[in-house]
Amino acid sequence: MAFVRIYTDDQGRSKFEEMLTPFEPSNPAEPGAMAFSQKATSITFRSQPVGLVQDWHTAPRRQYVITLRGMAEIETGNGEIRHFGPGDVLLADDLAGGGHVTRVIGTETRLSVTIPIET
């Protein structure tokens, strides 16, 4: 499974990078089954209306953001824009620098789940 990480480069600009989930065999009783786990500190479900804009900000902590419904547009410090829809996973890891902009776009409220991970 692939996901996107947003991070801060050496010049303080946020950037995207493609990541692959480091799956490992999960259970000898389930041949071929794979898993990846990390310790999480909490889970938050969020509802954001179409048109909501979070101007330049950094991630408050390392966290996964998974869009369940609706669409978000995220702009990084290097000017790249990507869209995140249902099922897309983002690892928000730009804890310093100029941050990124998040816009809720489309025609329906965005529902997402945020899962902070232990560092």
N, C-alpha and C positions, 0 to 999 in steps of 0.2 A: 504494500500500500504506500502510495506517495502522499506527502503533505507539503505544505509551504511553511518556511520559517522566515520571519521578519527579524532582522538583527541590525546592529549599528556597526558600521565599518570604522576604519582607523581615522577617517576625517569627520566622524560624528554624524554621518548620513545614514538613514535607514535604507536597507536593501532587502529584496526577496532572495531566497534560495530554495531550490527543490531538495527535499529530503526523502529518503526511503526509510520506512519503519524497520528497525532491526529485529525482525521476528526471529524467534528461537523455538525449538520443539517445546511444546507446553505440557504434554502428559503422555507417558508411555502407554497408557490405556487407550489413547486416541492417536493411532499412527497417522502421521501427516499433519496433525493439528499443530498450528503455530500460534505464538502469543508474544506480546510485548507489553510490559507493565512498568509503570513508574509510580512512586508514592505521590499522592495528591493531598492537598490540605483542606479542600472544600469543593463544592460544586455550586454554581449559580446559574439559574435559568433567567435569560433576559428577553424582554420584548421592547423593540425599538420601532417607532413609526417611520413610515416612508418620509423622506425629507430631512431626517435627523442628521446633523453634521457634528462630528467631534473634530474640532480643528486640531492643529498640530499638537500631538501628545505622545508621550512614550508609554510603553506598557508598564503598569504599576508593579508587575512581578512576572516571572516566567510563567506562562500559562497557555494552555490549549484553548482555542476558541473554535467551536464547531457550529456551523450554521445548520439549523434544522429546517427553517422555512424563510422565504424571502431572499433578499440579495443585498450584499454590502460591496461597496467599491472602496478599495484602500489604495492610497497614494503614498509612495515612499519619498524619502528625501532626495533621491536621485531622479525623481520625476516619473518613475514607473507606476502604472495603475493596473491593478488586477481586480477581478470580480470574484466574489465568494458566494456560492449558493448552497442549496441543501446538500449535505454530506461532505462539504469541503472542510478540511481541517487546517487551521493556522496555528503555528507555534509562535506566540508573541514573545519576542526575546530582545526587543530594542529598548533596553532599560535606561539608556543614556542618549545624549545627543539631541538632534532636532525632532525626532519622532516621526509620526505618520499621521495622515488624515483618514478618518473613516466616515463614509457617507452611506446612508441607507437609501437604496435606489429601487426602482421597479414599481410594482403596483400593490404589494402586500407587506404587512408588518413583518419585520425580521424577528425571528425567534432564534436564539442561540444559547449554547451552553458554554460556560467558562469554567475551566478546571485548572486552578493554580497547582503547580508541581513543586515538590520539595527540591531544594538545590543542595 
